[in-house]
Amino acid sequence: MNLADELKAQEEKLQKQISVKNGSIVINVSYEYNIELSRCDTAEKLLHWVWHLTEKSWMTNDVMRRFIEIACRENKIEMVDA
């Protein structure tokens, strides 16, 4: 498999692992884990969830990055470069 195929496969895997359904972000890595969008609709709330999710044994950098991207997009939270 070449690099382009590997990247495409990784993207497809992430799309299956993290989605938005019925007002919640659904993370499905080891099992289905739902977080209501309203519980991460500010930067402060999102930071709480990031902190919480880092304790999960199944969390990876790619899954966390996707969670943050989706939470920010869906809740219109602007990500600011430091």
C-alpha positions in Angstrom: 0.0 0.0 0.0 1.4 3.4 -0.9 1.3 6.5 1.3 -1.8 8.0 -0.4 -3.7 4.8 0.2 -2.5 4.6 3.8 -3.7 8.2 4.4 -7.0 7.5 2.8 -7.5 4.4 4.9 -6.6 6.3 8.1 -9.1 9.1 7.2 -11.9 6.5 6.5 -11.1 4.8 9.8 -11.4 8.1 11.7 -14.6 8.9 10.0 -16.0 5.7 11.3 -14.6 6.2 14.8 -15.8 9.7 15.3 -19.1 11.1 14.1 -22.0 13.4 15.1 -25.3 11.8 15.7 -28.4 13.2 17.4 -26.7 16.2 18.9 -23.7 14.2 20.3 -20.2 13.5 19.2 -19.9 9.7 19.1 -16.5 8.2 19.6 -16.4 4.5 18.8 -12.9 3.1 19.3 -13.3 0.3 21.9 -16.9 1.0 22.6 -19.4 3.8 21.8 -18.8 6.9 23.9 -21.2 9.8 23.5 -20.6 13.4 24.4 -23.5 15.8 23.9 -22.5 18.9 21.9 -23.9 21.2 24.5 -21.4 19.7 27.0 -18.4 20.9 24.9 -19.8 24.2 23.5 -17.2 26.5 25.0 -13.4 26.4 25.0 -13.5 25.8 28.7 -15.9 22.9 28.5 -13.9 21.4 25.5 -10.7 21.6 27.5 -12.4 19.7 30.3 -13.3 16.9 27.9 -9.9 16.8 26.4 -8.4 16.4 29.8 -11.0 13.7 30.7 -10.5 11.8 27.4 -6.7 11.7 27.8 -7.3 9.3 30.7 -9.0 6.7 28.4 -6.7 3.8 27.4 -8.2 3.7 23.9 -7.6 7.4 23.1 -5.0 8.2 20.5 -3.6 11.5 19.2 -5.5 11.1 15.9 -8.8 10.4 17.6 -8.3 13.3 20.0 -7.4 15.7 17.2 -10.5 14.7 15.3 -12.6 15.1 18.4 -11.3 18.6 18.9 -11.9 19.5 15.2 -15.4 18.2 15.3 -16.3 19.9 18.6 -14.9 23.2 17.4 -16.7 23.0 14.0 -20.0 21.9 15.4 -20.0 24.5 18.2 -18.4 27.3 16.2 -15.4 27.5 18.6 -12.6 29.4 17.0 -9.2 27.7 17.3 -6.6 30.4 17.8 -2.9 30.0 17.2 -0.8 30.8 20.2 
